[in-house]
Amino acid sequence: MGVKILRSPRLYVNDLSPQDAPFLLELLNTPGFMQFIGDRGVRTLKEAEDFSIKLRDNPAIHYRVVFLQSINIPIGIISIVQRDYLPQPDIGFAFLPSQSGMGYAYEAASLVLDDYFANHKAPIFATTLEHNVRSISLLLRLGLSFERSIERDQQQLQLYKKDPWNH
């Protein structure tokens, strides 16, 4: 994917690094992350550092941290992950509860999608739980379209897709 910093008027998006461990620890343990994405079992700063290194070292996973430019603090993540059950990568996002409802997820995901489509002439997918209405709303706003329901790990997921020619 690359290590280029993506910028908008309010945000910048940079690759995840072990220095982001305190933020990652907080984010992974928020109620929304636990409910809609899952428990990653990360409970200590050391576990968060190890988790960030594991993510960084996996070529199928690309986590980007979203920062508020004005005060240089991390507020969320945008991920692009090549899942074994999808033909192209999956975009995902998670933000601290205190930063929701301000348009940051749309702004950051738009930056990452623009960068993805500038470098890949292939579709991108997204999966979400059917009751995650905020995620579904964001996916639709980003221009992804519902494809179908799929079952993964005993869960019904909604699969969304965006083609580069509809970007």
Residue pairs with C-beta under 8 A, 6 or more apart in sequence:
1 62
1 80
1 115
1 116
1 119
2 115
2 119
3 15
4 115
5 12
5 13
5 14
6 12
6 13
6 14
6 64
6 111
6 112
6 114
6 115
7 13
7 69
7 111
8 107
8 108
8 110
8 111
9 69
10 68
10 69
10 70
10 104
10 107
11 66
11 67
11 68
11 69
11 104
11 107
11 108
11 111
12 66
12 67
12 69
13 64
13 65
13 66
13 67
13 78
13 108
13 111
13 112
14 64
14 65
14 67
15 56
15 62
15 63
15 64
15 65
16 24
16 52
16 55
16 56
16 63
16 64
16 65
16 77
17 52
17 56
17 65
18 49
18 52
18 53
18 56
20 52
20 65
20 74
21 45
21 48
21 49
21 51
21 52
22 45
22 48
23 65
23 74
24 42
24 48
24 51
24 52
24 77
25 42
25 43
25 44
25 45
25 47
25 48
26 96
27 33
27 76
27 77
27 94
27 95
27 96
28 40
28 42
28 48
28 51
29 42
29 43
30 94
30 96
30 97
31 97
32 94
32 97
33 94
36 128
36 129
36 132
36 135
37 92
37 94
40 51
41 47
42 48
42 51
52 63
55 61
55 63
56 63
60 81
60 82
60 83
61 79
61 80
61 81
61 82
62 79
62 80
62 81
63 77
63 78
63 79
64 77
64 78
64 79
64 80
64 108
64 112
65 74
65 76
65 77
66 74
66 75
66 76
66 77
66 78
66 95
66 104
66 108
67 73
67 74
67 75
68 75
68 104
75 95
75 96
75 99
75 104
76 93
76 94
76 95
76 96
76 99
76 104
76 105
76 108
77 93
77 94
77 95
78 91
78 92
78 93
78 108
78 109
78 112
79 90
79 91
79 92
79 93
80 89
80 90
80 91
80 92
80 112
80 116
80 124
81 89
81 90
81 92
82 88
82 89
82 90
83 89
83 90
83 125
83 127
85 150
85 152
86 125
86 127
86 159
87 123
88 122
88 123
88 124
88 125
89 116
89 124
89 125
90 124
90 125
90 126
90 127
91 109
91 112
91 113
91 116
91 124
91 125
91 126
92 126
92 127
93 105
93 108
93 109
93 135
93 138
95 104
95 105
100 134
105 138
106 138
106 141
106 142
109 138
109 142
110 142
113 124
113 142
113 143
113 162
113 167
114 167
116 124
117 124
117 164
117 167
120 164
121 164
122 164
123 161
123 162
123 163
123 164
124 144
124 161
124 162
125 147
125 159
125 160
125 161
126 139
126 144
126 159
126 160
126 161
127 150
127 152
127 157
127 158
127 159
127 160
128 135
128 136
128 139
128 157
128 158
128 160
129 135
129 155
129 156
129 157
129 158
130 136
130 149
130 156
130 157
130 158
136 158
136 160
139 160
140 160
142 162
143 162
143 166
143 167
144 160
144 161
144 162
145 160
145 161
145 162
146 158
146 159
146 160
147 159
147 160
147 161
148 159
149 156
149 157
149 158
149 159
150 156
150 157
150 159
151 157
